[in-house]
Amino acid sequence: MMRVTNFYLFAMLGFLAVSSAETSTDEGIKAFEQGRYSIAKAKLRDAADEKGRAFLALSEAATGNCKQALPLLKGTVHDPVLQRLTGLAATKCEMSEGNGQNAFRLLSDLQRRFPNDPDVLYMTAKMHMRAFNDTTLAMFQRTPSSYRVHELSGEIFEVQNQFSAAAGEYRKAIELNPNAPDLHFRLGRALLLQNHESKTLDEAAQQFSAELELSPEDAASEFQLGQIAQVKGSSSEAKSHFERALALSPDFVQALLALGKIYTREKQYDRAIDLLTRATKLQAAGENAHYALMTAYRDAGQLDRARAEKNILDHLSKPADGEFSDFLKKLGEKPNEQP
């Protein structure tokens, strides 16, 4: 007999106060709360009221008798707490019976009625994980030579921080379908996550450029090319890529930050402040954005606004020891020249 996880027991503790003059239904519900499901079923077998029938269904489900439980679980229930419990039990039973579509339909209804319920959210996550695993297995079994198999393998390796293996899978995918969108970008990113050696940077740049050949309006690839140019010391080239990324995606926060910092170093403070202000509005809780804006205000001599950004930073996070220890003293100092 299949064992069904008895979350019902925990969910129902304290749900009912059984009266001193217990009826058979009361005794059955009490037995259910205590995890004595066989006794609960015996006591609730002839229950005529809605609550008794619901607990009989839950008892059947808790002991793995989903065929008997499902018709009862899907019966009319008016009490919201019981609706939630019977809905969760019915969803689990449908899954155990292999009725995925029915399970997702029930779960969608639960999400609509109980959007912030932790049990509903847990069940949703679990079902989506199962669906992903089942679909992944089917893809590996049915289309083992597809470029999508290698693409998905690469993504899985990335999640596991195995970037060299991920890059290898993306290369195989590209060999099978060199014109598929996103593959060159993924390979370039996996390469950068491995290391920033000169050879690796060049290979990654080639991949991002190849992605732009396929998708000329890919802002993410332009941004990555800008970052590579920065690492290699070419500020003007980096600036061109960041400007292009922003032209393609005006709300690209990381591009706003990168370009704003360049303008700060070039002492184009008005342009820097404009970009960095936009970044802080888009990412109000982003410490990097507020720090960059604070620095631009400081270097521009707008000390009051720099202090205001410092106060925001203090509220967002406690800074590391010494990070801003001399900040106020240095506000009036001329910043060091930066390349």
MARLUM-444929 format. One record per residue (C-alpha): x, y, z; residue number from 1. Coordinates in steps of 0.05 Angstrom, whole numbers, plus 5000, padded with zeros to 4 digits. Example, Ala and Ser with C-alpha at 12.3 -4.5 7.8 and 13.67 -1.06 7.14 Angstrom:
2
+------+------+------+-----+
!    u !    v !    w ! num !
+------+------+------+-----+
! 5246 ! 4910 ! 5156 !   1 !
! 5273 ! 4979 ! 5143 !   2 !
+------+------+------+-----+
This chain:
339
+------+------+------+-----+
!    u !    v !    w ! num !
+------+------+------+-----+
! 5000 ! 5000 ! 5000 !   1 !
! 5028 ! 5068 ! 4981 !   2 !
! 5044 ! 5113 ! 5039 !   3 !
! 5019 ! 5185 ! 5030 !   4 !
! 5054 ! 5239 ! 5069 !   5 !
! 5008 ! 5255 ! 5127 !   6 !
! 5015 ! 5330 ! 5128 !   7 !
! 4940 ! 5329 ! 5142 !   8 !
! 4955 ! 5311 ! 5214 !   9 !
! 4999 ! 5372 ! 5225 !  10 !
! 4953 ! 5418 ! 5187 !  11 !
! 4893 ! 5398 ! 5228 !  12 !
! 4921 ! 5400 ! 5299 !  13 !
! 4877 ! 5445 ! 5339 !  14 !
! 4826 ! 5451 ! 5284 !  15 !
! 4768 ! 5424 ! 5326 !  16 !
! 4752 ! 5422 ! 5400 !  17 !
! 4715 ! 5356 ! 5409 !  18 !
! 4657 ! 5361 ! 5456 !  19 !
! 4652 ! 5320 ! 5518 !  20 !
! 4593 ! 5281 ! 5490 !  21 !
! 4629 ! 5253 ! 5430 !  22 !
! 4590 ! 5227 ! 5371 !  23 !
! 4619 ! 5175 ! 5324 !  24 !
! 4638 ! 5231 ! 5277 !  25 !
! 4673 ! 5269 ! 5333 !  26 !
! 4711 ! 5206 ! 5352 !  27 !
! 4731 ! 5195 ! 5280 !  28 !
! 4758 ! 5266 ! 5272 !  29 !
! 4796 ! 5260 ! 5337 !  30 !
! 4826 ! 5194 ! 5314 !  31 !
! 4847 ! 5228 ! 5248 !  32 !
! 4881 ! 5284 ! 5286 !  33 !
! 4920 ! 5232 ! 5325 !  34 !
! 4942 ! 5196 ! 5262 !  35 !
! 4899 ! 5134 ! 5275 !  36 !
! 4870 ! 5133 ! 5206 !  37 !
! 4842 ! 5062 ! 5206 !  38 !
! 4801 ! 5079 ! 5268 !  39 !
! 4781 ! 5145 ! 5236 !  40 !
! 4755 ! 5109 ! 5175 !  41 !
! 4715 ! 5061 ! 5216 !  42 !
! 4683 ! 5116 ! 5257 !  43 !
! 4669 ! 5161 ! 5197 !  44 !
! 4644 ! 5108 ! 5149 !  45 !
! 4571 ! 5126 ! 5160 !  46 !
! 4581 ! 5201 ! 5170 !  47 !
! 4524 ! 5240 ! 5139 !  48 !
! 4548 ! 5311 ! 5149 !  49 !
! 4596 ! 5349 ! 5105 !  50 !
! 4652 ! 5351 ! 5157 !  51 !
! 4648 ! 5277 ! 5171 !  52 !
! 4650 ! 5259 ! 5097 !  53 !
! 4709 ! 5306 ! 5086 !  54 !
! 4749 ! 5273 ! 5142 !  55 !
! 4732 ! 5205 ! 5116 !  56 !
! 4761 ! 5225 ! 5049 !  57 !
! 4823 ! 5253 ! 5083 !  58 !
! 4832 ! 5188 ! 5122 !  59 !
! 4826 ! 5147 ! 5058 !  60 !
! 4878 ! 5192 ! 5024 !  61 !
! 4925 ! 5189 ! 5084 !  62 !
! 4926 ! 5113 ! 5079 !  63 !
! 4938 ! 5113 ! 5004 !  64 !
! 4867 ! 5093 ! 4982 !  65 !
! 4863 ! 5148 ! 4930 !  66 !
! 4811 ! 5113 ! 4886 !  67 !
! 4763 ! 5112 ! 4944 !  68 !
! 4784 ! 5181 ! 4968 !  69 !
! 4779 ! 5222 ! 4903 !  70 !
! 4703 ! 5221 ! 4893 !  71 !
! 4695 ! 5244 ! 4965 !  72 !
! 4751 ! 5295 ! 4962 !  73 !
! 4719 ! 5327 ! 4901 !  74 !
! 4651 ! 5332 ! 4935 !  75 !
! 4620 ! 5397 ! 4955 !  76 !
! 4654 ! 5428 ! 5015 !  77 !
! 4636 ! 5497 ! 5042 !  78 !
! 4684 ! 5507 ! 5099 !  79 !
! 4747 ! 5543 ! 5074 !  80 !
! 4795 ! 5503 ! 5118 !  81 !
! 4766 ! 5438 ! 5094 !  82 !
! 4767 ! 5463 ! 5022 !  83 !
! 4842 ! 5474 ! 5029 !  84 !
! 4855 ! 5406 ! 5060 !  85 !
! 4812 ! 5366 ! 5012 !  86 !
! 4841 ! 5405 ! 4954 !  87 !
! 4912 ! 5388 ! 4974 !  88 !
! 4895 ! 5316 ! 4986 !  89 !
! 4859 ! 5310 ! 4919 !  90 !
! 4919 ! 5341 ! 4884 !  91 !
! 4966 ! 5290 ! 4915 !  92 !
! 4919 ! 5233 ! 4898 !  93 !
! 4913 ! 5255 ! 4826 !  94 !
! 4989 ! 5257 ! 4820 !  95 !
! 4996 ! 5189 ! 4852 !  96 !
! 4945 ! 5162 ! 4803 !  97 !
! 4984 ! 5191 ! 4745 !  98 !
! 4931 ! 5244 ! 4728 !  99 !
! 4978 ! 5303 ! 4720 ! 100 !
! 4929 ! 5348 ! 4683 ! 101 !
! 4876 ! 5339 ! 4736 ! 102 !
! 4928 ! 5352 ! 4790 ! 103 !
! 4951 ! 5417 ! 4758 ! 104 !
! 4878 ! 5439 ! 4749 ! 105 !
! 4864 ! 5428 ! 4823 ! 106 !
! 4928 ! 5462 ! 4843 ! 107 !
! 4912 ! 5523 ! 4800 ! 108 !
! 4846 ! 5530 ! 4836 ! 109 !
! 4882 ! 5525 ! 4904 ! 110 !
! 4932 ! 5578 ! 4883 ! 111 !
! 4875 ! 5624 ! 4864 ! 112 !
! 4839 ! 5615 ! 4930 ! 113 !
! 4900 ! 5609 ! 4976 ! 114 !
! 4956 ! 5647 ! 4942 ! 115 !
! 4999 ! 5656 ! 5004 ! 116 !
! 4988 ! 5588 ! 5037 ! 117 !
! 5055 ! 5553 ! 5050 ! 118 !
! 5027 ! 5483 ! 5038 ! 119 !
! 4998 ! 5504 ! 4971 ! 120 !
! 5063 ! 5538 ! 4951 ! 121 !
! 5103 ! 5477 ! 4972 ! 122 !
! 5058 ! 5431 ! 4932 ! 123 !
! 5064 ! 5477 ! 4872 ! 124 !
! 5140 ! 5476 ! 4875 ! 125 !
! 5142 ! 5401 ! 4883 ! 126 !
! 5096 ! 5389 ! 4825 ! 127 !
! 5135 ! 5435 ! 4779 ! 128 !
! 5200 ! 5401 ! 4799 ! 129 !
! 5170 ! 5333 ! 4784 ! 130 !
! 5143 ! 5357 ! 4717 ! 131 !
! 5212 ! 5386 ! 4700 ! 132 !
! 5247 ! 5321 ! 4719 ! 133 !
! 5197 ! 5278 ! 4680 ! 134 !
! 5202 ! 5322 ! 4618 ! 135 !
! 5278 ! 5324 ! 4622 ! 136 !
! 5281 ! 5248 ! 4627 ! 137 !
! 5234 ! 5241 ! 4567 ! 138 !
! 5276 ! 5289 ! 4526 ! 139 !
! 5341 ! 5252 ! 4542 ! 140 !
! 5308 ! 5186 ! 4525 ! 141 !
! 5271 ! 5206 ! 4462 ! 142 !
! 5317 ! 5258 ! 4430 ! 143 !
! 5387 ! 5242 ! 4456 ! 144 !
! 5420 ! 5273 ! 4394 ! 145 !
! 5382 ! 5339 ! 4398 ! 146 !
! 5420 ! 5403 ! 4410 ! 147 !
! 5369 ! 5418 ! 4463 ! 148 !
! 5394 ! 5359 ! 4505 ! 149 !
! 5464 ! 5390 ! 4505 ! 150 !
! 5436 ! 5459 ! 4519 ! 151 !
! 5397 ! 5434 ! 4579 ! 152 !
! 5457 ! 5394 ! 4603 ! 153 !
! 5498 ! 5457 ! 4600 ! 154 !
! 5447 ! 5495 ! 4642 ! 155 !
! 5447 ! 5440 ! 4694 ! 156 !
! 5523 ! 5441 ! 4698 ! 157 !
! 5520 ! 5517 ! 4706 ! 158 !
! 5473 ! 5510 ! 4766 ! 159 !
! 5524 ! 5462 ! 4796 ! 160 !
! 5581 ! 5512 ! 4783 ! 161 !
! 5614 ! 5463 ! 4735 ! 162 !
! 5629 ! 5516 ! 4683 ! 163 !
! 5680 ! 5478 ! 4642 ! 164 !
! 5631 ! 5420 ! 4633 ! 165 !
! 5576 ! 5470 ! 4617 ! 166 !
! 5619 ! 5502 ! 4563 ! 167 !
! 5632 ! 5434 ! 4533 ! 168 !
! 5558 ! 5420 ! 4528 ! 169 !
! 5544 ! 5487 ! 4496 ! 170 !
! 5598 ! 5474 ! 4445 ! 171 !
! 5565 ! 5408 ! 4427 ! 172 !
! 5498 ! 5443 ! 4420 ! 173 !
! 5528 ! 5496 ! 4375 ! 174 !
! 5559 ! 5442 ! 4331 ! 175 !
! 5490 ! 5412 ! 4321 ! 176 !
! 5454 ! 5479 ! 4311 ! 177 !
! 5501 ! 5539 ! 4303 ! 178 !
! 5444 ! 5586 ! 4288 ! 179 !
! 5402 ! 5572 ! 4350 ! 180 !
! 5392 ! 5635 ! 4391 ! 181 !
! 5423 ! 5641 ! 4460 ! 182 !
! 5474 ! 5585 ! 4453 ! 183 !
! 5533 ! 5630 ! 4437 ! 184 !
! 5514 ! 5676 ! 4494 ! 185 !
! 5511 ! 5618 ! 4543 ! 186 !
! 5578 ! 5591 ! 4520 ! 187 !
! 5609 ! 5660 ! 4527 ! 188 !
! 5582 ! 5669 ! 4597 ! 189 !
! 5605 ! 5599 ! 4618 ! 190 !
! 5675 ! 5615 ! 4593 ! 191 !
! 5677 ! 5680 ! 4633 ! 192 !
! 5654 ! 5643 ! 4695 ! 193 !
! 5714 ! 5596 ! 4688 ! 194 !
! 5768 ! 5650 ! 4688 ! 195 !
! 5789 ! 5717 ! 4660 ! 196 !
! 5853 ! 5696 ! 4625 ! 197 !
! 5868 ! 5732 ! 4560 ! 198 !
! 5854 ! 5672 ! 4516 ! 199 !
! 5788 ! 5659 ! 4552 ! 200 !
! 5767 ! 5732 ! 4545 ! 201 !
! 5780 ! 5730 ! 4470 ! 202 !
! 5741 ! 5666 ! 4461 ! 203 !
! 5683 ! 5693 ! 4502 ! 204 !
! 5683 ! 5757 ! 4461 ! 205 !
! 5678 ! 5716 ! 4398 ! 206 !
! 5617 ! 5680 ! 4425 ! 207 !
! 5582 ! 5744 ! 4445 ! 208 !
! 5597 ! 5774 ! 4376 ! 209 !
! 5569 ! 5711 ! 4344 ! 210 !
! 5506 ! 5719 ! 4386 ! 211 !
! 5499 ! 5790 ! 4360 ! 212 !
! 5505 ! 5765 ! 4289 ! 213 !
! 5444 ! 5722 ! 4302 ! 214 !
! 5408 ! 5772 ! 4348 ! 215 !
! 5432 ! 5842 ! 4332 ! 216 !
! 5389 ! 5872 ! 4388 ! 217 !
! 5415 ! 5828 ! 4444 ! 218 !
! 5432 ! 5879 ! 4498 ! 219 !
! 5462 ! 5827 ! 4545 ! 220 !
! 5515 ! 5807 ! 4494 ! 221 !
! 5533 ! 5881 ! 4482 ! 222 !
! 5540 ! 5889 ! 4558 ! 223 !
! 5585 ! 5828 ! 4563 ! 224 !
! 5630 ! 5854 ! 4507 ! 225 !
! 5634 ! 5920 ! 4546 ! 226 !
! 5656 ! 5884 ! 4608 ! 227 !
! 5709 ! 5845 ! 4570 ! 228 !
! 5735 ! 5910 ! 4539 ! 229 !
! 5740 ! 5940 ! 4609 ! 230 !
! 5780 ! 5881 ! 4636 ! 231 !
! 5827 ! 5888 ! 4577 ! 232 !
! 5836 ! 5962 ! 4592 ! 233 !
! 5798 ! 5992 ! 4532 ! 234 !
! 5752 ! 6043 ! 4565 ! 235 !
! 5729 ! 6075 ! 4499 ! 236 !
! 5709 ! 6007 ! 4470 ! 237 !
! 5674 ! 5989 ! 4534 ! 238 !
! 5635 ! 6054 ! 4534 ! 239 !
! 5611 ! 6041 ! 4463 ! 240 !
! 5584 ! 5973 ! 4481 ! 241 !
! 5550 ! 5998 ! 4544 ! 242 !
! 5518 ! 6055 ! 4505 ! 243 !
! 5493 ! 6006 ! 4454 ! 244 !
! 5466 ! 5960 ! 4509 ! 245 !
! 5427 ! 6019 ! 4538 ! 246 !
! 5401 ! 6040 ! 4470 ! 247 !
! 5373 ! 5970 ! 4463 ! 248 !
! 5349 ! 5964 ! 4535 ! 249 !
! 5341 ! 6032 ! 4570 ! 250 !
! 5326 ! 6000 ! 4638 ! 251 !
! 5387 ! 5954 ! 4638 ! 252 !
! 5411 ! 5970 ! 4709 ! 253 !
! 5480 ! 5939 ! 4703 ! 254 !
! 5494 ! 5977 ! 4639 ! 255 !
! 5471 ! 6042 ! 4672 ! 256 !
! 5519 ! 6030 ! 4729 ! 257 !
! 5578 ! 6011 ! 4684 ! 258 !
! 5569 ! 6071 ! 4638 ! 259 !
! 5556 ! 6118 ! 4697 ! 260 !
! 5622 ! 6098 ! 4729 ! 261 !
! 5659 ! 6110 ! 4665 ! 262 !
! 5629 ! 6180 ! 4660 ! 263 !
! 5648 ! 6193 ! 4732 ! 264 !
! 5721 ! 6174 ! 4717 ! 265 !
! 5718 ! 6220 ! 4656 ! 266 !
! 5691 ! 6276 ! 4701 ! 267 !
! 5627 ! 6280 ! 4660 ! 268 !
! 5589 ! 6286 ! 4724 ! 269 !
! 5522 ! 6309 ! 4698 ! 270 !
! 5517 ! 6249 ! 4651 ! 271 !
! 5541 ! 6202 ! 4705 ! 272 !
! 5491 ! 6228 ! 4757 ! 273 !
! 5434 ! 6223 ! 4707 ! 274 !
! 5450 ! 6150 ! 4691 ! 275 !
! 5463 ! 6130 ! 4763 ! 276 !
! 5400 ! 6165 ! 4788 ! 277 !
! 5361 ! 6124 ! 4738 ! 278 !
! 5395 ! 6061 ! 4765 ! 279 !
! 5376 ! 6077 ! 4837 ! 280 !
! 5303 ! 6088 ! 4817 ! 281 !
! 5301 ! 6022 ! 4781 ! 282 !
! 5337 ! 5986 ! 4837 ! 283 !
! 5319 ! 6024 ! 4900 ! 284 !
! 5350 ! 5972 ! 4947 ! 285 !
! 5413 ! 5964 ! 4905 ! 286 !
! 5474 ! 5984 ! 4946 ! 287 !
! 5520 ! 5985 ! 4885 ! 288 !
! 5476 ! 6037 ! 4851 ! 289 !
! 5473 ! 6082 ! 4912 ! 290 !
! 5548 ! 6076 ! 4924 ! 291 !
! 5564 ! 6094 ! 4852 ! 292 !
! 5516 ! 6154 ! 4855 ! 293 !
! 5546 ! 6176 ! 4922 ! 294 !
! 5615 ! 6174 ! 4891 ! 295 !
! 5593 ! 6215 ! 4831 ! 296 !
! 5561 ! 6267 ! 4876 ! 297 !
! 5624 ! 6270 ! 4918 ! 298 !
! 5670 ! 6278 ! 4859 ! 299 !
! 5624 ! 6331 ! 4829 ! 300 !
! 5628 ! 6370 ! 4894 ! 301 !
! 5555 ! 6361 ! 4911 ! 302 !
! 5569 ! 6342 ! 4983 ! 303 !
! 5499 ! 6347 ! 5011 ! 304 !
! 5472 ! 6299 ! 4960 ! 305 !
! 5531 ! 6253 ! 4971 ! 306 !
! 5515 ! 6252 ! 5046 ! 307 !
! 5442 ! 6236 ! 5029 ! 308 !
! 5464 ! 6176 ! 4989 ! 309 !
! 5509 ! 6155 ! 5046 ! 310 !
! 5449 ! 6156 ! 5093 ! 311 !
! 5410 ! 6112 ! 5045 ! 312 !
! 5468 ! 6063 ! 5043 ! 313 !
! 5470 ! 6062 ! 5119 ! 314 !
! 5397 ! 6042 ! 5121 ! 315 !
! 5404 ! 5989 ! 5067 ! 316 !
! 5461 ! 5952 ! 5099 ! 317 !
! 5512 ! 5957 ! 5154 ! 318 !
! 5577 ! 5971 ! 5118 ! 319 !
! 5638 ! 5928 ! 5127 ! 320 !
! 5688 ! 5953 ! 5180 ! 321 !
! 5726 ! 6013 ! 5154 ! 322 !
! 5688 ! 6017 ! 5088 ! 323 !
! 5664 ! 6087 ! 5101 ! 324 !
! 5702 ! 6104 ! 5164 ! 325 !
! 5736 ! 6164 ! 5133 ! 326 !
! 5682 ! 6181 ! 5083 ! 327 !
! 5658 ! 6247 ! 5114 ! 328 !
! 5730 ! 6270 ! 5123 ! 329 !
! 5745 ! 6257 ! 5051 ! 330 !
! 5683 ! 6288 ! 5021 ! 331 !
! 5719 ! 6352 ! 5008 ! 332 !
! 5783 ! 6322 ! 4982 ! 333 !
! 5798 ! 6320 ! 4909 ! 334 !
! 5792 ! 6249 ! 4883 ! 335 !
! 5853 ! 6212 ! 4858 ! 336 !
! 5861 ! 6210 ! 4783 ! 337 !
! 5836 ! 6145 ! 4754 ! 338 !
! 5854 ! 6116 ! 4686 ! 339 !
+------+------+------+-----+
